C-alpha cells in the first residue's frame, strides 16, 4: 500500500473520534461556503465545486440540515469572507510538509502556522519551494461496493482515467491525474458508487522513511497543524510502514 493510501487509513481512524469529527465538519462547512461563493452560486447542478463539497460532506455523514444551513449562510449578504492560502516547509528529519488553509484572518493564520513549525523544530519555507516534491492528483476514497468484482471495477475506472486502485481493509483508494478527476468522478456516479471523499490532493513523488520514534514526533507536529481550525489539509512525504498505522490513534 502506498504512502497516501496509508495516510487515508490513519485519517479514517482519527475521524472516528468525536472531537476530530467536529473539527472535520468545521472544515467541510468552510469548503461548502467557499464553493457556494466562488464556484457559481448555491445550486449544485450548476456549481461543480459545490456539488463535490456536498458529496464529501455526505461521505463524512454530515447531517443534511448542516449542509443546507451552510449553503444558505454562504448565499446571504452577511456571509463570512474566506481566503485560501498555502504554506510550505520542513518538519524535523527532512519531512516535507504542505499546508492548505482557509481563513478569515490571514495574520492570525500565518502566525499560528509559523508557531507550530517553530515549536516542533521545523522550518517554514517560501511558496513554491516544495513543488518538486508533490504532484497534484485526484484521489477518491470509498468503501468496497456491494457485489464488488475487482477486475470489472478496475477496468471501468481505469478506462475513465484512473491511474491506480488500491484496496486496504475493504477500502478503495483511486488515484487519477488532475485533468481526469472529473471523468472518474462522473464514472463512479454512473456506477452508483458512493465515495467517502473525492478531492484533489498533493501526492509526494519522493518519500522519507522514519523509525517509530521519529514518526510519532512528526505526527505530533502534523496533528498540531490539523487542530488549527484555519487548516484544511496537511500533506507530507513520510513513507508510512504498516506497523506505524497502529501507532496513531
N, C-alpha and C positions, 0 to 999 in steps of 0.2 A: 504493500500500500504506500502510495506516495505521501510526501510531507503534508500537502494541503488536505488530502483525504483524512489523515490522522488528526490534523488540526480541526477539521469538521467534527470528528468524533469527540474531541475534547470539548468543543463548543456546545455540542448537544448535551454532554454530561453536565456542564456548568449551567446550561439553560434550564435544567430540571429544578434548580434551586429557586425558591420563590423570590428572594431578593434580586437575584440575577434576572429572573423573568420580568420583574417590574422595570428594571433598567432597560431590558431588551424592548419592552413595549414603548418606553420613552423614546428610544432611538427610532423605532418604526413609525411612531407618530410624527417625529420630525421629518422623516423621509416622505410620508404622506403629505405633510404640509408643504414641503418644497416642491414635490411633484405636482401638487394642485396649482401652486402659484407660478412655477417656472415651466411646467410641462404642457400647459394649454388648457387649464380650467378643471372644474370638478367632475366632468363626465369621463369616466374611464374608457368609454368606447372611442373617444377622440383624443385621449391623452394616454399614450403608451406607457409613459413613466409612472403615471398614477395607477394604471392597470397592474403594472408589475409590483408597485408598492403595496397595493391591496392584496395581491396574490401572496406576497411574502408575509403580510400581517395575518392572513388567514392560515398560512402554513405554520405560523407560530402560535396558532389558536387564540389570537386576539379577538375578543368579543366584537360582534358586528356593530353594536352601539358605539363602541370606542372608535372604530374606523369611521363611521358616519359622522360622529362629532368632530373628529379631526379634519375631515373634508369640509364640513360646514364652517368650522372656525377659520380654516385657511382661505375660505372663499369670501369672508367678510372684510369690511373696511378696517377693522381693528386687528387683523391677523398679525402675528409675530413676523418680524423680518429676520431671516437667517442667511448667513454667508457660509459657503462651502470652502474649506481651506485644508491644505495638507502640510504635514511636517515629516521630515526625513532625518534619520540619524542612525547611530550605532549604540546598541546596548553593550554590556561587558562581553568578553570572549569573542568579539568581532561579529556579533549578530546584527544584521541589517534590520531596521525597524521603520516601517512606513505607516504613518498615522493619518487617517481621514477624519475630519471634524466638520460638524455643523453647529454654528454658534450665533448667538445674538449679541456677543461681546468679544470682538477679536482680541482685545488687550488681555482680558481675563483668560482666554483660551491659550494664547501663546505663553503666558506666564505660568499657567498650570502644567502645560506640556513640558516646558523648559525645566520647571522644578522637578518633575518626575524623572527626566533624563539625568539631571544633576544628582538627585537623591540616590539613584540606583547605579551610579557610576558610568552612565552613558554620555554620549556627546551628540548634541543636536547639530545637524548639518544644514546645507543650503538646499533649496528646492532644485530637483533635477540630479542631485548627487547619487541617487540610487537607481536611476533609470536603467543602468546596465545590468542591474541585479534582478529586476522584476519585469515580467511580461503581463500585459493586461489581457485577461481571459474571461470568458463566460463560464460560470460554474453553477450547476444545478445539484441540489441535494434532495433526495426523496427516499421514502421507504420503498422496499421492493414491492412492485404492484402485485395484486392478486393474480393467480394463474400465470406467474412470471415465467416466460420462456426466454432464457438468456440469449440464445442465438438469434431468435426473431427480433427481440427488443434491440439488441446491438445493431443488427442490420438496419432497422428503421431509423435509429438516431444517428448512426454513422452516415447513412445516406443523406440525412438532413444537414450534416455538417459537424457532428460531434467528433472530437479528436481522440477521446479516451473515455472509457466507462469502467469504474472500479466498484467492487462490491465488498463491503466490510460490515459484518454483523447484520446482514439483511438491509443495509442502507446503500443506496447507489450514489456515486458522485460522478457526474458527467461534466467533462471539460470541453469547451469549444473555443475556436478563435473568436475574437471580439466581434468581427464582422458577421459571424454565423450565429451569434447568440439569439437573435430574433427568430431565425428559421428553426432552430432547435426548440425554442420555447413554443412556437406555433405547432410543431410536430408533436410535442408532448401533450399539448391541449387537444389536438386531433385524436390522439391515442387515449384520451380520457385519463391521463396520468396527473395526479396532484403532486406538486412539488412542495417541500417544506421551505426551500429558499431557491431563488433564481436571481443571480446578481453577477455583475462584473467584479472580478477580484484581481488582486495583484499576486501572481504566482511566481515564486522565486526560480531563477534559472541556475543559480549556484547555491549549495546548501552547506551549513555548518553543523558538524556533529559535536554534541556535548555530552560529558558524563552527567550522571544523575544530579549531583550537587550543583553543577553549573546550570543545568537545565532548569532546576527549581528556582535558582537565583534570577534567571532571566524571566521566568514565568511570573514571579512576583512583580517585576517591573511592568510586564505586559498587562497583568491584572490591574495594577495601579492606574495605568492609562485607560483601560476599559471601564474602570469605575467612575471615570470623569464623564458626566452627562453630555459634555460637548463632543466627546469622541464617539464616532460612529463605528469605525473599523480599525483594527490594528493588524498589520501584516508583518511577517518575519521570515527569515530563511533558515530556521532550525530544521535539521534532519531528525524528525521525531522517531524514536525507537518504539516498537510495540509495547515494551515494558514501561516506557515513560508515560504512556496514556493513563495508566492506573495511578500515577503519582499526583495527578492534578484532579482535585475534587471540586 
